Amino acid sequence: MRILFKSVLIQDSLSDFYNQVVDLLFENGQWVQIGNNLNEKADLVIDQPDLAWSPSMMDLRVHNTLPGGEFKEDWTSLSAAAKKGGVLDLLLLPTGDPVPQQPQALEFVKNMSQVHGVNFMAMAPLTIDNQGENFTDLFDLFSSGAQWFAHGNSSIQNVDLMSKCLQYLQSLPATLVSRPDTTGLSLYGQINEGLQSTLLGLKGIPDLSETLSVKRDLDLLSYILSNSFGHTHAKFRLHFSCLSCSESVDLIRAAKKKGMPVTCDVAAHQLIFSEDSISDFDTMKKVFPPFRTESDVNSLWKGIQDGTIDAIVSDHTPHESEVKEVEFDHAAFGTIGLETLFLSCYQEAIHRKISFIDKLLSSNPANLVGLNMPALGKGSKAKGILFQKVPAYTYAVDHIVGKSKNSAFLGYTFSHKILMVLNQQEIAYNNQ
């Protein structure tokens, strides 16, 4: 199929055509011509105002509900949500029930990629059943293709166990993921500890619960590296996920300046909302870590601008309505995010005059998992998002294609929409 796209603003910062308005001719999964005033024959011509193109996204943090959570999200609905949002590559947390912790489970996830047209990659659990007691067969899982390892969706609390995980994995080209939290400080907490928690009468979660964990893991990493006797693999890294506060960014910035093998990400919703968004007890905005202060939000964006933060993730966490439509202190943490990941980040980046947001969503996370994300150019693979500036609209439940509807962005105003997602030979999503 030949498709001619007319007058498209290229928002691929790695492309030679970045920030140019060009015509694009698509055929057989690649760009066969790029230029101005193309008049080539095509099966479909898309000629609309305010069109733009961005590379597809690599999402480093998606909660896996499978097996056991098919009522929240199944492979079909997860794929549909990812395609609609332009997320064609995604990394699944080891959070199914039972926990996918055998090589065969990794192979199954890989096979689902072929069935559903989305590249699913599986993180492997560090401990059996994510219980924080006994190790999984880490090397066997690594040999079966696992590159990223995590303690479910959180962090290992036992210092000795965390130290041993770092010791073992540092000799491999592997990534250990920690979502920093000190459970003794965050236990029973509902929102950020501060003015809003006081006004609403809810137990707060101090940013110390996060920063203390970051400090601990950086100290452990420093200790392991200094006693590795030269056996640390050049591609080993410790990755902090879902940072939420200013001090965490400062700590990781300092660690990077020291040359430590450290990377990090932030969830998209943490870049948009602050603790003030909770003032109406909206359970859809109950997330973990909680929304922090406006100052923290600005610090996260500063971390993006100076390269401290490597990637933006969705932290896609599906929930059935029964655990969200309850009193705030009984509601589950988490929001879905695949369908709004690009739109929310792109819109806020424009507001903050940041021009390279695509790198945080695409090429940077792709590099971290060893994928090559093609930059737009003649002869390159067509893998990305065609989107359009439109009159402002309010995001609603009927916009969501996934099974679960627990989006923090319900009621949020967007100014762009995704028209089409190309995944080489396949039109993964079409909203023409």
N, C-alpha and C positions, 0 to 999 in steps of 0.2 A: 504494500500500500504506500502510495506517495502522498505526503501531506505537505502543503506549503503554508508556512506561518508568516504572516506579513507584519512588518513594523514591530519587532519584538525587542524590548530593552533587555540586554543581557546582564543579569545579576549573578554571574559566575565570576568571582574575583580571580580565579586562576586562568581564565580564558583570555586570549589576545583580543577578544571582542568585548571585554568587560566595559560596561557603561555605554556601549554603543547601541543604536537602534538599527537592526538589520532584518533581512528576510532569511528564513531558514527552510531548507528543503530536506524533508525526512524520507528515507526509503531503506527498507531492509535492515532496520535497526540502527541506522547511523545517519549522520548529517552528510549529505552528498554535495550540497552547495550552500554557501553563506555569502550574502552580499546585499546590495541595494537594488530595489526595483526588479526583483526576479519575476519572470513571466513564464516559468516552466509549467508544463502540463502536470496536473496533480489530480488525484482522486478526491481530495478534500482540500479546500482553501479556507484557512481561518484568518479572517481579516476583521479585527475588532479594535476599538480604541483601548489604549493603556494596557497593552499586553506586555508581559515580562517573563523571563526564563531564569530559573535557578536550578542548581544541581539537586538531585534527590538526597535524602538524609540517611545518615547512619546513626541509629539511636542506641546508645550504650547501656540503657537501663529500662527494661520492660519486665514487669512482674509476670512470671509464668504461672498461670492458674491451672496448668494441665500436667498430669492428669488430676482429676478430683474436683476441679472447679469449672466444669463445662457450663454450669448455669451462670457463671460470671462472664466467661469468654471462651469460645472454642476456636479451633484453628481457622475455621471459615470466617468468623466474625473478626478475629484478630487480624487476619490478612486483609479483610475489607477495610477495617479502620486504618491500617498501616498504608494501604494503597491510596485511600482517599486523602490522607495527610501527606503523601509523598515520601513516606518512610519505606524504602525498599530493602534496607538492610537493618536488622535489629538484633540486639544481644539480650537473651533471656536469662533472668535471674534463676537460680536453682530453688524455686519456691513452689513447685508442684506438691501434690499430696497423693501418693508417696513422692518423696524427693527424687528427682531423676539423678541418680548417683552411680549408674553403671555405664560402661562403654556403649552398651546396646541402647541406652536411653539417649546418648549423644547422637548415635546413628539415626535413631528415630526422628529426632528434631531435624537433622539434616535432610532426611527423606521428605519431611513436611514442606521443606523449601521447594522441592521439585513439584509437589502436588499443588501448592497454592501460589507459586510465582512470587514469593517474597523470600529473601535470604535470611532464614532463621539461624542464629548462632547461639550455642548453649554455653553458659557459664557452668562450671562444675562446683559442687559444694566442697568446702574444706573439711567438714566433719560429717559423720554419718547422721543422716536425718536432721542436719543443722542443729544438733543438740549441744555442740561445743564440748564434747567429751572425747570421742575417738575419731582419729583421722579416717577419711576415705582413702582409697588407694590412689593417692595423688599422681604418682608417676604413671600408673595404668591409664588414668583419665587423661593425663597429658599426652601419652603415646597414642590415645584414641582420638586426639584432635582438640582437646580442651586447651585453651590458651589463657583464659581468665577464670579465676577462682574467687568465690565469695562465701561468706557465712550467711546463707539465705539472703535476706534483704537488709541485714544490719551489720554489726561488727562483733568480733569475738571479745568477750569481757575478760576472760581469764588471761592474765599477762603472760604466764608461762606458755600457754597454748599458742597465743599470737606470736610470741617469740619463735617458737618451733616452726610455725607455718612460714614465717619469713626466712628462717634458716634453711628450710627444705627447698622452698621455691626459688630462692635467690640464685641457685645454680642452674636454673632453667630459663629459657626465653618466655617467661610467664608473667602475668599480672595478678597481683593480689588486691582485691577490692575491699575497701572498708567504708561503710557509711557511718561516719563517726558519731558515737553516742556513748554516754556513760549512764547506764540504766539506773544506777542508784540515785542520780540527780533528775532524770526525766520521768521516772516511774509515777504513774497516775497523772502526769501533766497533760494539759489539754491544748494550750496555746502558748505563745511566747510569754515569758515572765517579764512583766512590765506594766505599763499604765493600763492597757486593755485587760489584762488578766485580773488586775485589781478592781477595775470598774465593773467587769462582768462577773466577778466572784468565782473565777475558774482557776484551778491550780496551774501555775506557770511552769514552763520548761525553760530553764536558764540557758543562755548561749554557752555557759561554762560546761554544760553536759556535752556539747560538741567540741569546744576548743580543748578541753582536758583530754579528750580522746585523740584529737589530732596531735597534741603535744606528746602523748604517750607513744603513739605509733611512730612518730618521727624519731623519738629517742630510741625506741627499739630498733628501728631501721638503721640509725646511725651506729648503734652497738653491733648489729649484725654485720654491717659493711666493714667496720673496723676490725672485725675478727673473722673475716671470710678467707683470709690468706690467698687473695687473688682469685677466688673461685666464683665470684659474682658474675653472672652472665650479663653481657652488654645490653641485652634486651629485657632484663628483669626490671620491673617497676612496682611501686606501691601506688595505687590509685584511690584517691578519696572521692567519694560520690555524694552528691546532693549537699554541697556546702550551703550554708545559710547565713553566716554572719561575718562581720568585718575582720575579727581577729583570726578566724580560720584562713581567710585569704592572705592576711599578713604573714602567718606562720608558713604557709606553703610558698609564698613569694620568697621568703628568706631561705627556705630549704632548697628551692631551685637555684638561687644565687650561689649556694654552696656546692652545686653540682650533684645533688642527691637525685636518684632515679624516682622522681615523684611526679604524678600527674593528677588532675582533678576535673570534676565537672560540677555543674549546677543545673537544677531542674528549671524548666522554662517558667513555671508558675512562680518560682521564687524571685524571678526577675521582673514580675509584673505586679504582684500583690504584696502588701505589707500587713502588719498586725491590725491596722485600722480596718481592713476588709472584713474582719471577724465581728465587728461591732454589732451586727444584727443576728448573731448566732447562726450564721449560714454554715450548715454542716458540710456542704459541698466544698467549702474552703478549709475544712479541717484536714490538714496534711502533716506529714512528719518528714523532716523537721518542720516546725511551724513557721508561718510567715513571721519574719522579724521586723525590725524598725525600718523606716524609710532610709535612714542612714546606712543600714546594712544592705539594703537593696542597691543603693548608690555604690557601695564598696564592691559588691558583686560585679556591677557593670565596669567599675574601674579595673577589676581583675581580668575582665574580658578584654578591655582595651589594651592593657599592658602585657597580655600573654600569660598571665598567671593561671587563668582558667583555660583549660584545653578544649572543653566541649560543653555543649548544652544538651540535656537529655529530657525526655518526657516524664520519666518515672511513672509510666502508665500503670495504674493500680485499679483494676476493675472491682466494683462492689455491686452487689444486688441492692435494690432500693430499701430493703428491710433493715439494713445496718447503717443507712444514712438518714432515713426519715424517722429519726428518734431524737430524744433530748441530746443536746450537744455533748455532754460528758459521757454519753453512752454510744455515740456515733463512732464508726470506724474511721481510721486515718486513711487518706489517699484520694487521689483524683485520676481519672483517665486523662490522656494527653496526646495520643498519637495524632488525632485528627486536627488538633489546634497547635501543634508544635511549631510548624513553620509560620503560620499566619500570625501567631502571637509574638514570636521573636522578631520577625521581619518588621511588623508594625511598630514595636517598641524601639527597635534599632533605628528606624527612620526618625522617630521622635527624639532620640538621643544623638542623632547625626553620626551613627556608626555604620560604615559602609561595607564591612567585611563579615557580616554576621553569618553568611553562608559557610565560611570556613569552620566556625564552631559547630555547625550542624552537619557538615558533610565531610570535607577533606581531612580535617583534624581528627575526628573520631575514627574515620576510615583508616587513617595511618596508624592509629593506636591498635587496631585489630588486624593490621596487615592487608587491608584492602586498597586497591588502586581505584580511586574515584575519577572517572574520565572528565577532563576539562572540555568545554564546548569548543569544537574546531572542526574544520572540514575533514571528514573521514573518521571522526571520533564516534564512539558509541553514544546513542541518544538515550540518556538516562537522567531524567530530571522532571521539573515541575513547570508547567505553563500556568501562570496566574494573571490576575487582572485587578486593577484598581476599580472599585465599584462604589456606589452610594453606601453610606454607613448602614449596617444592619446589626440587629441584636441576635447573638448566638442563642439557640433554643434547642430543646430536647429533640425536636424532629430533624435537626441537622445531623444528629449522631447516628452512625451506621453500626457501631459496635453494640454488643449485647447490653453492657452496663452503661448507665447514663450519668454517672456521678462525676460530672465535669465542674471544676472550679470556674470555668469560663462561661457557664450559663448566665445569661444576662449581660455579658460583656459585649462591647461594640467593636466590630471589625470593619475594616475599610478595604479589604482585599478578599478574593475568593480564588480557589484553585479550580481551573478549568479542565486540565488534562495532566495526567502523569504518564510518562513514557518509560518503559523498562526494556530498552533495546527493541526487540521484535514485537513486544506486547504493548498495547495501550492498556496500562494497568488501571487507569481511572479516567472516565470521560464524563464531564459535566457540561457538555455543549448544549 
